[in-house]
């Protein structure tokens, strides 16, 4: 991280000065006005703001709490240890990212002076542009986006080991710099930067912490979805089972429980979305597109395509070509 920026984040805060002077607990009134310890975004953010940052409070045990916003923690230097949902210990090293949704409980062990973490305080609506930037046709992307939504419960946190991924480090540092120095037009810049960050993270789902026991099932489903993304033409549950060395019935139940879709649903959705993409971006004959996405029964494909999109493949191509012509003024 840029040394000037890191030096600014390392400054001892008034709260930390009191802790160093003998205060043994965090001042809850800074974080919430309620009796239960739910850190309140309305106290952490100025009116009208959708995102801000504050350095993590060091030198003290931060007790069990929740947030009524999405928290993203970036480890600028050193390490911090977090207890998620009372049982899972997550250690963040320099360059790590931790995403916590509004369902997660968190407890943080005392950090030292050189353990500099930044907490992003983010309201859900800040991600509106991010969601638009992400290709909605990917089930894997839906899964990651869904992890941030309060009404989804298949995962409460995502821990990325991305210290060696330069584009991700640069994007996070850009976000921090923009928020610290309050650059002009920062809302547009920050929302776009967050979208680019998510796109990069989707390219590095292999960096999700595989050692967290709380993420075992999640990691298994990520692997299954990535398998479907990369092998949709020939993918089978039996082949996935052999690759993961897990029984097919176990994977089937796990995928259904954590995504609300069966393996067959995921595979069919990917194939149909890929066919829709090819219909609107190429001039390939429909029959070739059907074969390229893994179907050999044309009538079956037409039936499920109509069920998914409400029209035939030919009508779908024509309707999108009409929209494209209007947009370009042809």
C-alpha positions as CSV (number, residue, x, y, z in Angstrom):
1,X,0.0,0.0,0.0
2,X,1.1,3.6,-0.7
3,X,3.1,4.7,2.4
4,X,1.5,8.1,2.6
5,X,-2.0,6.5,2.7
6,X,-0.9,3.9,5.2
7,X,0.6,6.5,7.5
8,X,-2.7,8.4,7.4
9,X,-4.6,5.2,8.4
10,X,-2.1,4.4,11.2
11,X,-2.8,7.6,13.2
12,X,-4.0,6.9,16.7
13,X,-7.7,7.8,16.9
14,X,-9.3,9.6,20.0
15,X,-11.0,6.3,20.9
16,X,-7.7,4.4,20.7
17,X,-6.0,7.1,22.9
18,X,-8.6,6.4,25.6
19,X,-7.9,2.7,25.3
20,X,-4.2,3.2,25.6
21,X,-4.9,5.4,28.6
22,X,-6.6,2.6,30.4
23,X,-10.1,2.2,29.0
24,X,-10.8,-1.6,28.7
25,X,-13.8,-1.7,26.4
26,X,-14.9,-0.1,23.2
27,X,-17.3,2.8,23.5
28,X,-20.6,1.3,22.3
29,X,-22.2,4.7,22.0
30,X,-19.9,5.4,19.0
31,X,-21.4,2.5,17.2
32,X,-25.1,2.2,18.2
33,X,-27.8,3.8,20.4
34,X,-29.6,0.5,20.9
35,X,-29.1,-1.9,23.8
36,X,-28.1,-4.8,21.6
37,X,-24.8,-4.4,19.9
38,X,-25.8,-3.9,16.3
39,X,-23.5,-1.4,14.7
40,X,-25.7,1.2,13.1
41,X,-25.0,2.5,9.7
42,X,-26.9,5.7,10.4
43,X,-24.3,6.5,13.1
44,X,-21.4,5.4,11.0
45,X,-22.4,7.2,7.8
46,X,-23.1,10.9,7.3
47,X,-26.6,11.6,5.9
48,X,-26.9,10.7,2.3
49,X,-23.8,8.6,2.1
50,X,-23.9,5.0,0.8
51,X,-20.3,4.1,1.7
52,X,-17.4,5.2,3.9
53,X,-14.4,3.8,5.7
54,X,-13.0,3.9,9.2
55,X,-9.8,2.2,10.4
56,X,-10.4,-0.7,12.7
57,X,-10.1,0.1,16.4
58,X,-6.9,-1.5,17.8
59,X,-5.6,-2.4,21.2
60,X,-8.9,-3.8,22.5
61,X,-11.1,-6.8,22.3
62,X,-14.1,-5.9,20.0
63,X,-17.1,-7.8,21.4
64,X,-19.6,-9.9,19.6
65,X,-21.8,-7.7,17.3
66,X,-23.7,-7.5,14.1
67,X,-24.1,-4.7,11.5
68,X,-27.2,-3.4,9.7
69,X,-25.1,-2.8,6.6
70,X,-22.6,-4.8,4.6
71,X,-19.1,-4.6,6.0
72,X,-16.0,-5.2,3.9
73,X,-12.7,-5.5,5.8
74,X,-9.4,-5.0,4.0
75,X,-6.1,-5.8,5.8
76,X,-3.7,-3.0,4.9
77,X,-0.8,-4.4,7.0
78,X,-0.3,-6.9,9.8
79,X,-3.1,-9.3,10.9
80,X,-6.4,-9.4,12.7
81,X,-8.4,-12.4,14.0
82,X,-12.1,-12.5,13.7
83,X,-14.7,-14.9,15.2
84,X,-17.6,-15.3,12.8
85,X,-20.9,-16.7,14.0
86,X,-19.4,-17.7,17.4
87,X,-17.5,-20.7,16.0
88,X,-15.4,-19.9,13.0
89,X,-12.0,-18.2,13.5
90,X,-10.8,-16.2,10.4
91,X,-7.3,-14.6,10.4
92,X,-6.8,-11.8,7.9
93,X,-3.3,-11.3,6.6
94,X,-2.0,-8.3,4.7
95,X,-4.0,-7.9,1.5
96,X,-6.9,-10.1,2.5
97,X,-10.5,-9.2,2.1
98,X,-13.4,-10.2,4.3
99,X,-17.1,-9.6,3.3
100,X,-19.7,-9.8,6.0
101,X,-23.4,-9.7,5.2
102,X,-26.1,-8.5,7.7
103,X,-26.7,-12.0,9.1
104,X,-23.2,-12.5,10.4
105,X,-22.0,-12.0,13.9
106,X,-18.5,-10.9,14.5
107,X,-16.0,-10.7,17.3
108,X,-12.4,-9.3,16.9
109,X,-9.4,-10.1,19.0
110,X,-7.1,-7.2,20.0
111,X,-4.9,-5.8,17.2
112,X,-1.5,-4.2,17.6
113,X,-0.3,-0.8,16.5
114,X,1.0,-2.1,13.1
115,X,-2.2,-4.2,12.4
116,X,-4.0,-1.8,10.2
117,X,-7.4,-2.8,8.9
118,X,-9.9,-0.7,7.1
119,X,-13.6,-1.3,7.5
120,X,-15.8,-0.3,4.6
121,X,-19.3,0.6,5.8
122,X,-21.6,0.0,2.8
123,X,-25.4,0.3,2.4
124,X,-26.9,-2.4,0.1
125,X,-28.1,0.2,-2.4
126,X,-24.5,1.2,-3.1
127,X,-24.1,-2.1,-5.0
128,X,-26.9,-1.3,-7.5
129,X,-24.3,-0.3,-10.2
130,X,-22.1,-3.2,-9.2
131,X,-25.0,-5.6,-10.0
132,X,-25.5,-4.0,-13.3
133,X,-21.8,-4.4,-14.2
134,X,-21.9,-8.1,-13.4
135,X,-23.1,-10.4,-16.2
136,X,-26.4,-11.7,-14.7
137,X,-26.3,-14.8,-16.9
138,X,-23.8,-16.5,-14.6
139,X,-25.1,-18.7,-11.7
140,X,-21.7,-18.3,-10.0
141,X,-22.2,-14.5,-10.1
142,X,-25.7,-14.8,-8.7
143,X,-24.3,-16.8,-5.9
144,X,-21.7,-14.2,-5.0
145,X,-24.1,-11.3,-5.3
146,X,-26.6,-13.2,-3.2
147,X,-24.1,-13.6,-0.4
148,X,-24.6,-9.8,0.2
149,X,-28.3,-9.9,0.5
150,X,-29.9,-10.1,3.9
151,X,-32.7,-12.4,2.8
152,X,-30.3,-15.1,1.7
153,X,-28.7,-17.3,4.3
154,X,-26.5,-19.8,2.5
155,X,-23.4,-17.9,3.5
156,X,-22.7,-15.0,5.8
157,X,-19.2,-14.2,4.9
158,X,-16.6,-14.5,2.1
159,X,-12.8,-14.5,2.9
160,X,-10.5,-13.9,-0.1
161,X,-6.7,-14.4,0.0
162,X,-5.9,-12.0,-2.8
163,X,-2.6,-10.3,-1.6
164,X,-0.8,-11.5,-4.7
165,X,-3.6,-10.3,-7.2
166,X,-2.3,-6.8,-8.2
167,X,-5.5,-5.6,-9.9
168,X,-7.6,-6.4,-6.8
169,X,-5.0,-4.6,-4.5
170,X,-5.0,-1.6,-6.8
171,X,-8.8,-1.4,-6.9
172,X,-9.2,-1.6,-3.1
173,X,-6.5,1.0,-2.6
174,X,-8.2,3.3,-5.1
175,X,-11.4,3.0,-3.1
176,X,-9.6,3.8,0.1
177,X,-7.8,6.7,-1.4
178,X,-11.0,8.1,-2.9
179,X,-12.8,7.9,0.4
180,X,-10.0,9.3,2.5
181,X,-9.2,12.2,0.3
182,X,-12.9,12.8,-0.8
183,X,-12.1,13.2,-4.5
184,X,-14.7,15.0,-6.7
185,X,-17.4,12.9,-8.3
186,X,-16.4,10.1,-5.9
187,X,-19.8,8.4,-5.8
188,X,-19.7,7.5,-9.5
189,X,-16.0,6.6,-9.2
190,X,-16.5,4.5,-6.1
191,X,-19.5,2.6,-7.5
192,X,-17.7,1.9,-10.7
193,X,-14.5,0.8,-8.8
194,X,-16.6,-1.5,-6.7
195,X,-18.1,-3.1,-9.8
196,X,-14.6,-3.7,-11.2
197,X,-13.5,-5.1,-7.9
198,X,-16.3,-7.7,-8.0
199,X,-15.6,-8.6,-11.6
200,X,-11.9,-9.3,-10.5
201,X,-13.0,-11.3,-7.5
202,X,-15.2,-13.4,-9.7
203,X,-12.1,-14.3,-11.7
204,X,-10.4,-15.4,-8.5
205,X,-12.9,-17.5,-6.6
206,X,-10.0,-20.0,-6.2
207,X,-8.6,-17.5,-3.7
208,X,-11.6,-18.0,-1.3
209,X,-10.2,-19.4,1.9
210,X,-10.4,-23.2,1.5
211,X,-9.3,-23.7,5.1
212,X,-12.3,-22.1,6.9
213,X,-14.5,-24.9,8.1
214,X,-17.5,-22.6,8.0
215,X,-17.0,-22.2,4.2
216,X,-16.6,-25.9,3.3
217,X,-20.1,-26.3,1.8
218,X,-19.9,-22.9,0.2
219,X,-16.5,-23.7,-1.4
220,X,-18.0,-27.0,-2.7
221,X,-20.8,-25.2,-4.4
222,X,-18.5,-22.6,-5.9
223,X,-16.5,-25.4,-7.4
224,X,-19.6,-27.0,-8.8
225,X,-20.8,-23.8,-10.3
226,X,-17.4,-23.1,-11.8
227,X,-17.4,-26.6,-13.3
228,X,-20.8,-25.8,-14.9
229,X,-19.5,-22.5,-16.2
230,X,-16.5,-24.0,-17.9
231,X,-18.0,-27.4,-19.0
232,X,-21.6,-26.7,-19.7
233,X,-21.6,-28.5,-23.1
234,X,-20.7,-31.8,-21.6
235,X,-21.1,-31.4,-17.8
236,X,-22.7,-34.2,-15.8
237,X,-23.3,-34.7,-12.1
238,X,-21.4,-38.0,-12.2
239,X,-18.3,-36.3,-13.7
240,X,-18.4,-33.6,-11.0
241,X,-18.8,-36.3,-8.4
242,X,-15.7,-38.0,-9.6
243,X,-13.7,-34.8,-9.7
244,X,-14.7,-33.8,-6.1
245,X,-14.6,-37.3,-4.8
246,X,-18.0,-36.8,-3.2
247,X,-21.2,-38.9,-3.8
248,X,-23.5,-37.5,-6.5
249,X,-26.5,-37.7,-4.2
250,X,-24.6,-35.6,-1.6
251,X,-23.6,-32.9,-4.1
252,X,-27.1,-32.8,-5.5
253,X,-28.6,-32.1,-2.1
254,X,-25.9,-29.6,-1.2
255,X,-26.3,-27.6,-4.4
256,X,-30.1,-27.6,-4.0
257,X,-29.9,-26.5,-0.4
258,X,-27.5,-23.7,-1.0
259,X,-28.7,-22.3,-4.3
260,X,-32.4,-23.3,-4.5
261,X,-31.7,-25.0,-7.8
262,X,-30.8,-28.5,-8.8
263,X,-27.7,-29.4,-10.7
264,X,-29.9,-29.9,-13.8
265,X,-31.5,-26.5,-13.3
266,X,-28.0,-24.8,-13.1
267,X,-26.8,-26.6,-16.2
268,X,-30.0,-25.8,-18.2
269,X,-29.9,-22.2,-17.1
270,X,-26.3,-21.8,-18.2
271,X,-26.9,-23.5,-21.6
272,X,-30.0,-21.4,-22.3
273,X,-28.2,-18.2,-21.3
274,X,-25.2,-19.1,-23.4
275,X,-27.5,-19.8,-26.4
276,X,-29.2,-16.4,-25.8
277,X,-25.8,-14.7,-25.8
278,X,-24.8,-16.4,-29.1
279,X,-28.2,-15.5,-30.7
280,X,-27.6,-11.8,-30.0
281,X,-23.8,-11.6,-30.6
282,X,-23.3,-13.9,-33.6
283,X,-24.9,-14.8,-36.9
284,X,-24.6,-18.6,-36.3
285,X,-27.6,-20.6,-37.4
286,X,-29.9,-21.6,-34.5
287,X,-29.2,-25.3,-35.1
288,X,-25.4,-24.7,-34.7
289,X,-26.1,-22.8,-31.5
290,X,-28.2,-25.6,-30.1
291,X,-25.4,-28.1,-30.7
292,X,-22.7,-25.8,-29.4
293,X,-24.4,-25.5,-26.0
294,X,-24.8,-29.2,-25.6
295,X,-28.3,-30.2,-26.9
296,X,-29.0,-32.7,-29.7
297,X,-32.8,-32.6,-29.4
298,X,-33.9,-29.5,-31.3
299,X,-37.6,-29.7,-30.4
300,X,-36.7,-30.1,-26.7
301,X,-34.4,-27.1,-26.9
302,X,-37.1,-24.9,-28.5
303,X,-39.6,-25.9,-25.8
304,X,-37.3,-25.0,-22.9
305,X,-36.1,-21.9,-24.6
306,X,-39.6,-20.6,-25.0
307,X,-40.4,-21.5,-21.4
308,X,-37.3,-19.5,-20.2
309,X,-37.6,-16.4,-22.5
310,X,-41.2,-16.4,-23.6
311,X,-40.4,-16.6,-27.3
312,X,-38.7,-18.7,-29.9
313,X,-34.9,-18.4,-30.5
314,X,-35.5,-16.7,-33.8
315,X,-37.9,-14.1,-32.3
316,X,-35.4,-13.6,-29.5
317,X,-32.7,-12.8,-32.0
318,X,-34.9,-10.5,-34.0
319,X,-36.2,-8.6,-31.0
320,X,-32.6,-7.9,-29.8
321,X,-31.5,-7.0,-33.2
322,X,-34.3,-4.4,-33.3
323,X,-33.3,-2.9,-30.0
324,X,-29.7,-2.8,-31.2
325,X,-30.7,-1.0,-34.4
326,X,-32.6,1.6,-32.5
327,X,-29.7,2.2,-30.1
328,X,-27.3,2.8,-33.0
329,X,-29.8,4.9,-35.0
330,X,-29.8,2.5,-38.0
